[in-house]
């Protein structure tokens, strides 16, 4: 019995080792998830964050093509973009309490409608419900200096809040969030 154990144990050990070393991890998602954090002061906690998936142009026409004008868009790929506010902010004439929301947009050629919706953990914009909107504001579109291959978002600190910049293809928008004080 001891001889059988001594013969089998190394085989099991090497089989387990091979299984651990030979794992095949899935390839990178075509639209990997990313996070942008609004942290205006180094020594202070963040005030907002956005979690989104980053699709790529890959030679495609984006706005008015892949992302149709006039339709609700998840503002990224895969799950709808998630916005978390750690402080109270106003966006346009609307006041938003700290919490997590979904950020939808309706792109047009010269402006976008920014939608803050109370539904969360949703896939795409397939289950979007207008009656769950908390805020809708219009922002103008701007042309980028150079094409943006991968959808990108970043917060810019401002004296009275933060501005979320969203850019892709030849377009970017600025969404101002102002502190409620």
N, C-alpha and C positions, 0 to 999 in steps of 0.2 A: 504494500500500500504506500509506503514511504517513497519507493522508487517511482510509482505512478505519479504521486504528488510532485516530486522533484522534476519529473518530465513534463507534466502538464502546466505547473505554475509558470515557468519561463514562457511557454507558448501563450498563456493567457495574458501575462504581463506585456509581452511584445505586441499581441493583438490589440490590447487596450491602448498601448502607446501609439500604435499605427493609427487607430481610430481617432485619437486626440490630435495627432499631427496631420492627419489627412483630411481634416474637416474642410468642406467646401462652403465658404460663406457666399451669400448671394451677391451678385454684382451691384454696384452703386445704382440707386434709383435714377431714372432719367430726370426726375425733378426732386432732388433731395430737399429735405426739410432744413430750414434755417431759422435763426432767431435774431431779432434786432432789439437791443435794450436801450432805453432812454435813461441815462445816468448823467444828468447835467453837472453834478458835483462829485469829485473823486471820493470824498469822505462821507458821502450821503448814500442812502439806499436808492435803488432805481425808482422812477416814477411811472414808467410804462414799459411794455414789451409787446412785440408782435411775433407770432410764430406762423410761418408760411412755407409753402413748397415752391422751389425755384425752377420753373420750366425754362427751357432754352429755345432760342429762335430757330436754330438749325436750318437757316435759309428760308424760313417761312415768313409770310406777311402776318404780323401779329394783330394790330388794331385795325378793325374793319375786315379781318380775315379770320384767323384762328379764334380771336376774341371779337365777336361781332359787335358793332356799334348798337347801342340802344337796348342791350340785354343785360340782365343781372349776371355778374361774373364773380366767381369765388375769390378773385384777386390772387391768383396763383394757380397751383395744380393740386390734385388729390383732395385732401380735406380743405374746407373753407378756412380762410385766414382767421387766426384767433388774435384778438387784441385784449390785453390785460392792462387795466389802469390801477395803479396803487394809490392814487390821489384823485380827488374830484377835479374834473376838467370841464370846460365848455368847448363845444365844437359848434361853430355858428351860434345860433340862439339856443342851443340845447345844452343842458347840464347833465353830465354823466358821473354817477357815483363810482367809487372804486369797485372793481369787479372784472369779470371776463365776458367778452362779447365776441360776436362774429363781425368781421369787416368785409362787407360786400362793396362792389363798385358797379356803376353802369357807365362804361366808357363811351364817349362821343368824340368826334374829331377835335373840337375846341374846348370841351369841358368834360368833367366826370362828375357823376353823382356819387357821393360817398355815403354809404349806408352803415350805420351801427345798429346791429340787430341783437336781440337778447337770446336767440337760439344759439346753442353751442354744441360742439362735438358733432358737426354735420359734414357729410361728404359732398363736396362740390356745392353747386347752387340748386341742386335738383329738388330739395325740400324747402327752398326759401319761401318764407311767409311774410308778406308785406305788413301784416297786422302785428308782427313782432318787432318792427322797426322802432328804435328809440330816437334816432336822429337821421336826418337826410340833409346834406349840404352839397352845394355846387362848388367845384374848384376848377380853375382854368388849367388847360394843358400847356406844357412848355416843351420846347424842342431841346434835346440833349446836344452837347457839343460833338459827341461821337456815339455811334450805336452801342446800345447796351445789350449784349448777347444773352445774358441770363437775368431774369426778373430779379430786381434788387430793391431792398428797403433799408432805410437808415433813419434814425432820429437825429435831428439837429436841435441842440439846446437854444432856447430863446430867453430873453429877459423875463418874459411873462408866461413861459410854458415850454413846450417842445413842438417841433414840426416834423411830421412823418413824411419822408420823401419816398415815392414809389417810382421806379424807372424801369423801362423795358423798351426795346426796339429804338425808336427815335423820340420817345415821349417820356416826360416825367411830370408828376403832380406833387403839390405840396399841400399837406393837410395840417392846419394849425390847431393845436390843442392848447387852450389857455388855462392857467391855474385858477381855481375858485378860491379866493382869499377873502 
